Amino acid sequence: MPVIEDATSLPTYLNAGQRLLGLDLGTKTIGLAIADTRHQIATPYDTIKRTKFGADAAQLEAVIDAENIGGLVLGLPLNMDGSAGPRVQATHAFIRNLAARESFPDLPVLLWDERLSTAAVERTLIDADTSRAKRGAVIDKMAAAFILQGALDRLHA
């Protein structure tokens, strides 16, 4: 699984018609978002409730297969000062564990700075007068869409 740090190089890894899957990796959930085949619009897709790594990875594999995914955009939870903390280490460990699975496809992974993504999504939901219960149900997949859309916008800048 090649790890990419420059969004503009991501299309060179994709075949025609393949989509990108955005992930907001949390300790309790993984928010998922999917890009259209032209890589312009990110749409919230689903939320995986984390259990054991193998079960979480199997759910990701099912989405990758069903949605013709050619690459992952994974939120990189840097500290506000840009430094890497324990959550960044956990993100890298997650990627290594995926790569170690024989059944997991060898997809490129773009690490995308996710600072303030959840806060931005929550502010948008509050501004839209969304109830706390509804915010809790959608915030992770919307954060994934926010992360993925940032990478898509960079592709077309």
C-alpha positions in Angstrom: 0.0 0.0 0.0 1.8 3.1 -1.2 1.4 6.0 1.2 1.0 9.3 -0.7 1.4 12.8 0.8 0.7 14.8 -2.3 -2.9 14.7 -3.5 -2.1 15.7 -7.0 -0.2 12.4 -7.6 -3.2 10.2 -6.5 -4.9 10.0 -10.0 -1.8 8.3 -11.4 -2.6 5.2 -9.3 -6.3 5.0 -10.3 -7.9 3.2 -13.2 -10.8 4.8 -15.2 -14.0 4.8 -13.2 -12.5 4.0 -9.9 -13.6 6.0 -6.9 -11.9 7.2 -3.7 -12.9 6.3 -0.2 -12.4 8.8 2.6 -11.9 7.6 6.1 -12.2 9.5 9.4 -10.5 7.1 11.8 -11.7 7.4 15.4 -11.3 5.2 18.4 -14.9 4.1 18.4 -16.0 4.6 14.8 -14.7 4.9 11.3 -16.5 7.5 9.2 -16.7 6.7 5.5 -17.3 8.9 2.5 -17.1 8.2 -1.3 -16.1 10.4 -4.2 -17.9 10.3 -7.5 -16.0 8.7 -10.4 -14.8 12.1 -11.7 -13.3 12.8 -8.2 -15.1 16.1 -7.7 -17.8 15.5 -5.0 -17.5 13.7 -1.7 -20.6 12.1 -0.3 -21.0 10.8 3.3 -21.4 7.0 3.0 -21.5 5.1 6.3 -20.1 4.7 9.8 -18.4 1.5 11.0 -18.6 0.9 14.7 -15.2 -0.3 15.6 -14.9 -3.8 17.2 -11.9 -6.0 16.4 -9.5 -5.0 13.7 -10.3 -8.0 11.5 -14.0 -7.2 11.5 -13.4 -3.5 10.8 -11.0 -4.4 7.9 -13.5 -6.9 6.5 -16.2 -4.2 6.4 -13.8 -1.8 4.6 -12.9 -4.6 2.1 -16.6 -5.1 1.4 -17.1 -1.4 0.7 -14.0 -1.3 -1.5 -15.2 -4.2 -3.5 -18.8 -3.0 -3.8 -18.0 0.6 -4.7 -15.0 0.1 -7.1 -12.6 1.9 -4.8 -9.2 2.6 -6.2 -7.6 4.6 -3.4 -8.1 5.7 0.2 -8.0 9.2 1.7 -7.3 8.9 5.3 -7.5 11.7 7.8 -4.2 12.4 9.5 -5.0 13.8 13.0 -2.1 16.2 13.5 -1.9 18.3 16.6 -2.8 22.0 16.2 0.8 22.9 15.9 1.3 20.4 13.1 3.2 17.9 15.2 2.5 14.2 15.3 1.0 12.7 18.4 -0.3 9.3 19.5 -3.3 9.5 17.2 -1.0 9.9 14.2 0.9 6.9 15.3 -2.4 5.0 15.6 -3.3 6.0 12.1 0.1 4.7 10.7 -0.4 1.5 12.6 -3.9 1.1 11.1 -2.4 1.4 7.6 0.4 -1.1 8.4 -2.2 -3.5 9.7 -4.4 -3.2 6.6 -1.3 -3.7 4.4 -0.4 -6.9 6.3 -3.8 -8.5 5.6 -3.6 -10.8 2.6 -7.2 -10.1 1.6 -6.9 -6.3 1.7 -6.4 -4.8 -1.8 -3.1 -3.0 -2.4 -4.5 0.6 -2.7 -2.7 3.9 -2.5 -3.4 5.8 0.7 -3.3 9.6 0.8 -2.8 11.0 4.2 -4.8 14.3 4.5 -4.5 16.8 7.3 -7.8 16.6 9.2 -7.2 19.3 11.8 -10.6 20.8 12.8 -12.6 18.7 10.4 -14.9 17.3 13.1 -15.3 20.8 14.6 -16.1 22.3 11.2 -18.8 19.6 10.5 -20.3 20.0 14.0 -20.5 23.8 13.5 -22.3 23.3 10.2 -24.7 20.8 11.8 -25.4 23.2 14.7 -26.0 26.0 12.3 -28.5 23.8 10.4 -30.3 23.3 13.8 -29.6 19.6 13.8 -30.4 17.9 17.1 -27.6 16.5 19.2 -28.8 12.9 18.6 -28.9 13.4 14.8 -25.4 15.0 14.9 -24.0 12.0 16.7 -25.5 9.7 14.1 -23.9 11.5 11.1 -20.9 13.4 12.3 -18.3 10.7 11.6 -19.3 10.1 8.0 -19.7 13.8 7.4 -16.2 14.4 8.8 -14.9 11.8 6.3 -16.7 13.7 3.5 -15.1 16.9 4.7 -11.6 15.2 4.7 -12.2 13.6 1.2 -13.6 16.9 -0.2 -10.5 18.7 0.9 -8.3 16.3 -1.0 -10.6 16.4 -4.1 -10.5 20.2 -4.1 -6.7 20.0 -4.0 -6.8 17.6 -7.0 -8.7 20.2 -9.1 -6.9 23.4 -7.8 
